[in-house]
Amino acid sequence: MRRFTSHVLGVDRGSIPLFSDFEDGGPMWTDTGPREVRRSVAFSESFRDVPVVQISLSMWDVHHATNMRAEILAENVTSEGFDVVFRTWGDTRIARMRADWLALGDVPHEDNWDIG
């Protein structure tokens, strides 16, 4: 369990289109085998420390004749942002994908003094 030491909890959230490969014949729609899309996200304000990030798929458009194989995760999380990573493999054909994210963590406050 993550415990926050601050009495000030910050919450940031957003939505990011990952790709729309059916429009231009991109690899998620036309290729097979391992494929990956990576998108950087910047928080609206910096957290004091590395926040907890939750990602979910909020829109997916897949071909009906193939298996849906997918993985989505946050990588390289810092106090300023993170990378959304989406992966698929096999014969999966994905036309479009969008992800929503939520970040929770300590944020700066005037009562937090840095005595160094």
Beta strands, then each sheet from edge to edge (+ up, - down):
strand 1: 9-20
strand 2: 35-42
strand 3: 52-62
strand 4: 71-75
strand 5: 81-88
strand 6: 94-106
sheet 1: 1+ 6- 3+
sheet 2: 2+ 5- 4+
end
